[in-house]
Amino acid sequence: MMAEVLINNREDLRNEIFRLKGLEQQQGMAIKQRFNGPGALFSTILSLFWTGSDQESDKGDGIFHQDFLGLISRIVLPFTLNKTIFKHSNFLIKALVGLVSQKASHYISEDSVSNIWDKAKELFTNFIKKDNKPEVISYRKIKKD
């Protein structure tokens, strides 16, 4: 939050204008340094996909910290979506689908797929158990004369 500056006279107004111009120059220099060369541009693009935290325990932290299934889904998910659902879309829609599916691939991991597989298997086995209940047959003793 910015603090409000009280401007009571011309001198206060002039000081605020100079302060804002200095702030503009500082921010302009920071932006120029951010996009100064190819390495800086590459790190800016890489920061979109990798947050850059040094914690190795965070599994979905970037491209190189995913498991095998997550890496495969980064390629298969956008390819599949663009070839099926968005087949006749323009370039911008396909690029947007690619970016969104790249971010969504962080949620696809071996753990999440195995959890879904276990739940589906459990539902399937419960369904089979309900349909194939053995009938209870009661036998009566028949008296012979």
N, C-alpha and C positions, 0 to 999 in steps of 0.2 A: 504494500500500500504506500502510495506517495503521500507525504505530509503536505498539507495545504500551505502555501506561502502567502502571507498577507502583503499586499502591495498597497501602500498608502500614498506614495508620491512617485514622481518621475525617476528618482534615483533608485528606488526599489524595483521599478519596472525594468530599468536598464540593467541592474545587477541580475535579475532573473533571466533576462534575454541572454546575457553573456554566459550565465551558468548553463542554460539550455543549449547554446551553441557549442560550448565545451563538451557537454555530454553527448551531443550529436557527433562531434568529431571523434570522441573516444569509441563510441559504438561503431562508427564507420571504419575505424582502424581495426577493430576486432573482427568485423565482417571481412575486410580485405585479407587479414591474416588467415582467416578460416578457409578462404578460397584462393590462397596465394599460388599454389603450385599443384602439380598432379598428385603428389603424396597427400597434401591436405584435402584435396577434392576426394581422393579415394577413401581417406579416413572418415570424411563426412558421410559418404555413401555407405560405408561399412557400419557406421554408427546407427543407421536405420535398422540394420539386421542384428547387430550385436551391441548390447547395452554397455559392454566394457567393464563390468564389475569383475573383481579379481577372485570372487568366490567360486571355487570349482564345484561346490556342492549343489549349486543351482543347475539342474539338468537342462532346462529349456532356455539357457541364457544366450545362445547364439547359434550360428551355423555349425560351429565345430564342437559344440557341447551337447549335441543331440545323439540319441542312440541310432542304430542302423535303420529302424523303421521310420523314425522321424526324418532322416536324411532322404530316404526313398520317397516319402510322402511330399517332400519339397519339390520333387520333379514330377511325380505321378499325378498329384492332385491338380495342379494348374493345367497340365497337358490333357487330362481326362475331362475337366470342366470345359476347356476351350474346344475340344473335339466333339463334345456331345451337346451340352446344354447351350453353350454360347457359340455354336458352329457358324452361324451367319451374322455374327456381330462384327462391329468395326474394330479397328486397332486399339482405340482408347478403352473400350469395354474389355477387350482381352487383356490389355496391360493392367487394368484395374483388378480384374479377376486374378491375374498372376500375383499382384502385390498382396491382395487380401488372402489368397490361399497360401502364400508364403508365411504370412503371420499366423494363419490358422494351423499350419503344420506343426507349430510348437505344441499344440494340444494333442497331437497324435504321437504316442510313444508306445513302447512295448508294454508298459504297465497298463495304459488305458485300453489298448486293444485286448490284452489278456483279461482284464476285468469285464469288458463287454462280452468277450467270448464265454467266460465263465457264467455270466448272467443268462446268456442265450441258451447255453447248455443246460443250466438249471431249469429254465422255463420249459425247455423241450422234454427233459426227463420228468418234470412234474406233470406235463400234459400227457405223456405216455402212461404214467402211473395211474392217472385218473381214468383213462379210457380202458385200460386192460386190467381192471380189478377182477380178481378171481371170484367166481360165484360161490357162495356158501351153500353147500348142499347138506341137508340134514337127512340122516338115515334113521329110519325107524325099524325097530325090531318087529318083525312079522312073526306072529305065533303060528306054529305049525300044529295042526290038529292031528 
